[in-house]
Amino acid sequence: MLPENIRYIIFDMDGTLLDSLSVWADSDREFINGLGYDYDPAHSKAMKTMHFDSACEYLVKAFSLSMPPEDVGKKILEIVEERYINRVFLRHGAEKFINSAEKCGIKMCVATSNKKKLAEDALRARGIFDKLKFVLTSDEVGCGKESPEIFLKAAEMLGGKPSETAVFEDSLHAVMSAKSAGFFVIGMYDEVYEEEFLKIEKIADMSVRSFEELLK
């Protein structure tokens, strides 16, 4: 379990709470292929640390699309929304861990680069939304997770200090950001970021391959 001083938790959503990272690459591929272009996995790697709006701008430039980034975003979200509700599930042990943390009086939230409505709908569909105090997005904060601002704002809204707040993240840049701000950082393994996990293990205060490890 977590250190005794941890009273608050900030969860990343995609790849951490939800097994959902492949949804974005698959949806981007479906959208681009539907326009008659070939989609290379390198595009997914290029966009993995980007905010959603920046990723849409990237696709417009990479494929010289005639539509504006806003329309690209709408088309991709139409594909993504159905998958999030019907095909995306919680990571193994996530629900048990959340229930255990709730029983211990730990306050929890989600901080995500995803869209707010999509995130909330996905968490409701998986039955854990009501156990969270709120969902905070990069859009609301005004920057991505390359800055610790979203974690600092989430901690403030929870009523805690970084030193008593655990941040669960699966991406290297977010782990580095949260760690730099004084949070207790737990690096979560995800096969999409498998190459980064060795680096995450060296930076995070704790690293696990599933929530079940924290329940032992």
N, C-alpha and C positions, 0 to 999 in steps of 0.2 A: 504494500500500500504506500501511501505518500508520507512524507515527513510530518510529524505531529503539528508543526507550526503552520501548515498549509490550510487555509480556511476558505480559499477562493480558487476557482478553476476557470481558465479561458481555453476553450476548445477551438482549434481550427475545424472546419467542417469537411471539405473535400480531401479524401485520402486519409483523414484522421478519424472522424466520427463515421463518415460514409465512405463506402468503397465505390467512389464515383469519378476518380480522375480520368479513367478511360472514356467516360461519357463525352467529355469535351473534345478530345481528339477524334472520336468516332463521329461526333456531330459536325465538327469542322470539315472532316473528310467527306461526309455525306453531302454537305452544302457545296463544297468546292467541286466534287465530282459531278454533282448535279448541274453545274454550270459548264461542264465539259473539260475541266482542267484535271491534271494529275496532282494528287496531294501526296507530298513526301513526308515521312515521319519527322524529318528535320524541322519542318514547320512547327510541329507540336513542341519540340525541344526549344525552339526559339521563343515560343509564346508562354512557356510554363511559368515564368516569374512575372508575366505581364498582368496588369489590370485588364478587365474585360474590354473596356473601351479602347485601350491601347492595342489589344490583340486584334480587334476589328479593323483598326487603322492599319495594322501590319498586313492583314490579309488583303486589304484594298491595294496596298502598294506592291505586295509580293506577286499578286496575280493581275495587276493593272485593271481592277474591276471598275466598271462604269458607275456603279451604285455607291452612295455615300456610306461611311462606316456605320451610321445609325441604322440604315436599312439592312446592312450585313448582320448587325447585332440582333435585329428583330427576327430575321430569318433563322439564325442559329438558335436563338432562344425558343423558337417554335419547336425545333427538333429536340432541344435539350429538355424542355419542360415535361414532355410525355415520358421521357426516359427516367427523369428524376423521380417522378411519382410512381411509376410502375416497374422500373428495372433496377433501381439503386437501393441497396440495403445497408444496414449498420455493419460496421466492422465487428468481427467476432469478439464477444465479451463486452462490447460497449454499453449495452443496456444494463447488464449486471453491475458494471463498474459505476455507472451513473446512479443506479438505485442505491448502491452501497455508499457512495459519496453523499447522496441526499440524506440518508439515515444518519450520517455523521455530522449533519448540519452544514455541509460545505455548499456555498453558493456558486452556481455555475452559469456560464454564458457561452455564446459562440461569437468569434470574431472571424469574419470571412471576407474574401475578395469577390465572392459570388454576389449575385443580385439579391436584394432583401426578400422580395416576394418568393422567388424561387427557393431560397434557403429556408424560409419559414414554412413553405408548403411541403418541402421535402422532409423537414424535421417533424412536421405534424403527421405526415403519412407514415413515418417510422415510429410514431408514438412517444417521442421524447421532448417535443416542443414545450409542453407544460412544466417540465422539470427544469427548464432554463429560465433565468431571469430576463434575458433579452437576447436578440441577435444584433450585432453591430457589424456594419459593412465598411469596406474601404471607401465606397461612394460617400457615406455619411461623414467619414473622417477627412476625406480629401486627399488621401495618399495610400499607396500600397504598403505591403509588409516589408519592403526594403527599409522602411522607417518604423521605429517602435511606437509611433503615435497611436495606432489602433489598439495596441496592447495597454498602453498607459491610459487611454480613454476608457477602455473596458474595465480596467482595475478601478478607476475612479468611480465609474457607474456602479460597480459591485460594492464599493465601499472599502476596498482593501488596498494595501501597499504591495509593490512588486515583490518584496521579500517574503510575503505571506501568500503569494499567488502563483499557482502552477500554470504554465502555458504548454499545451499539447500541440505540437507541430510536426509535420512530415517533410517540409521543404527546408533546404539548407539556409537560404537567405532569410526566412522567417525565424528559424532557430537562432541564427546569429543576431538578428535584430532584437528579439525578446531577451536574449542573454545579455546583450549590451546595456539593456535598461534595468537589469537587476532582478529579473524574474527567475523562478525555479523552472527550468525548461526540461520538458520530457520529449525526446525525439521519438517519433512513431515511424516504424518501418512501413514503406509502401513500395511495391515492386516497380512502380513507375519511376520512383526516385531511388532505385536500388544502388545506383552508382554513387549517390550522395550520402548514403547511410553511414559509410565508414567515417566520413568527415563529421557527420552529425553526432556520431558516437563520441568523438573527441571533444566536441563543444558542449553538448547538452549535459545537464546534471544527471540525467538518467535517460536511458534509451531502451525501448521495448519493441518487440515485434507484434504484440497484440495486447489488448486490455486484460486478457486473461492472466498475463504475467503479473499484473498489479493486484490481482485478486487472490494470489497464493499466500 
